[in-house]
Amino acid sequence: MKKVLLVASLISCVFAAPVIAADAAAGKTKSAMCMACHGADGNSMVPTFPRLAGQHESYIVKQLHEFKSGKRKNDVMAPMAAPLSDDDMANLAAYFSIQSGKVGQAAADQVELGQGIYRAGNAESGVAACAGCHGPTGNGNPQAGFPRLSGQHADYVVAQLKSFRAGKRNNEPGNMMRGVTAKLNDADIAAVAQYVKGLH
């Protein structure tokens, strides 16, 4: 009987705990520190800096935590994330996630190869289709931790795919991206990145 009461007590505490909602307005104010690289609304104008507009809240929060902890290595983002509190991260994520993401123009000569890999993978090399995790329109899957790719800068995508392939970036769920990128050559990576840039 005591165990039942203890479990019931714990459950009631969990459900009674206040849930603090993220504040997008506070995130907008805080985003002034992000503007130089990511743009005022998360649509970065510099192709080596990612577009954050429309990205899933949970993904942004995870990346900020991992920049801060050092799990994801980046000399630019580490000092930016270091002073952020959990509330700051949640608020920034809430703000950027509700912004409208822009879509670029894919290089015409890369679309056929990029689309083929993105949608169907490559049976010969054993590459899985990107769409399996990131969706046919690149919207990702926040519950599974897969980011939105639609409209992301090609230069940024190339850099991240090569970083996964080299093992320099290793913060993805289940080592999935390292497994996929190990089977991609530079031409495949460039084509997929171009396709993603124009995907919507």
N, C-alpha and C positions, 0 to 999 in steps of 0.2 A: 504493500500500500504506500509505503514511504517513497518507493521508486516512482510510482505512478504520480504522486503529488509533486515530486521533484521535476519530472519531465513536464508535467502540466504547467508548473511554475516557470520553467525555462522557456517553454513555448509562448506563454503569455508575455514574458519579458521581451522576446524577440518581436512579437507582433505589436507590442506597446511602444517599442523604440521609435523615436521620431525619425522620419525620413526627411533629410534636408535636400530640397530640390536645388538643382544648379540654377544660377542666375545669369541668363544670357546678357542682360544689360550690364551687369558687373563685368562679364567677360568681354564685352565690347570696350569698356573703359580700360581693362587690363591689356587688351590686344594692341594698344598703342606701342608696346614694347616689341610686338611681332611685325609691325607694319613695314619696316624697312625691307625685310626679306620676303614676307608672305603677302604683302598688300593689305590695304585697309579692310577688305572684306574676305581675305583669305585666297584671293585670286592673284597669286604671285606673278609678277611680270618677268621675273628672272627664271629662265628655264632650268637652272640647277637647284632652285628652291621649290619645294612641293606646293601645289595648290591644296589648301586646307578647306576651302569652301565646299560644303556639302559632305565632308567626311564624317563618318560615324563618330558619335561622342565617345563611345567606349574605346575605339581605336586611338583617338587623340589622347585620351587620358592615359592609356597604357603606354603609348610612346613617350609622353612627357615623364611619367614615372620612371621609365627605363633610361631615358636620357639623364635624369637626375641621379638614379642609382648607379649609373655606369654600365648597366647591362647592355644598353645600346650605345655604342661609342660614336661620338660626334663632337669634334672640338668646338664647333659653333654652338650647338644646342646645349651641351652640358652646362656651361655657365648661365645660359638663359633659363634653364629649367631649375637650377640649383636653389634659387630663392622662392620658388613657387610652392604654395601650400596646396593641400589636397583640394580645398575649396577653389583656389585660383585655377587649378587644372580643370576641375569640373566646369567652372564658369567659362573658361576659354573654349572648352570643347563644346559647350552648349551654344555659344555664340557662333563659332565657325560652322557647326553642323547645320545651322538654319540658313546659312548664306547660299546663294545660288552659284553653283560651280560653272565655270565657262568651259567650253570645249574648243580644242584647237583644230588645225587642219593637218591631217596625216599626209605624209609624202606619198604621192600617187604610186611611185615605183616600189613601195614597201608594203602596200596594203594587201596584196594577194598572199604573200608569204605570211605576213603578220596575222591576217584574218584566219588563215588555215591553222596556224599553231594555236591561236587564241581559242578558236571554236572547236577544233578537232584534235589538237595535239599533233604528235608525230609518232606513228606506230613504229616506224623504222628505228628511231633513236630512243623510243620509250618515254617520250615527253607527254605528260598528261595535258589535256585541254585546260587552259586558264579559266574558261567559262565555267568549268565544273565547280570552282570555288568562288570566283569573282562575279559570276552571273553573265548572261548573254549581253547585257548592256553595260557591264562594268560597275554595277551598283554594290557589289560585295555582299557580305553576310555578317552583320554586326554580332549576331548571337554566336557565330563560330569564330569571330575575331578576324574575318577576312575583310580588308579595306576596300573602299570604293576606289576604282581605278579610272573611271570615266573622265576623260579630258585631262588626265594628269600629264605634265610636261614630259616629253620623250627623253630629254637629257637626264631628268631626275630618275625616270624609270630605268634607263640604261645603267645609271650609276648604282641603283639599288640591286638590280639583278646581278650585276657583276660583283657587287659586294657580298651578296648571298653565295654566289658561285665560289668566290675565294674564301668563304668562311669568315669574312671580316664582320658581316652582319649575321647574327645568330639568335635573334629574339622572336622568331616566328613560332607558331604552335607546331609541335611535333616534328621539327626540322624539315617541314614540308618544302619550303622554298629552296633550301640547300639541295634537297633531293632533285627537285625539278631543274634548277639552274645548272646542275652538274652535267645535264644532258643537252644544254643549249650552247651553241657556238656564238661568236660575236655577231654574225649576220642574222641569226635567229633572234637574238636579243634586240638588235636594232630594229628589226621588222615588227616585233611584238610591241615595242615601245612606241613606234610610229602609229601602229593600229590603235593602241590604247589612247593616244593623244586625241584622235578624232572619234573615239567611241562614245556613243550616247544612246 
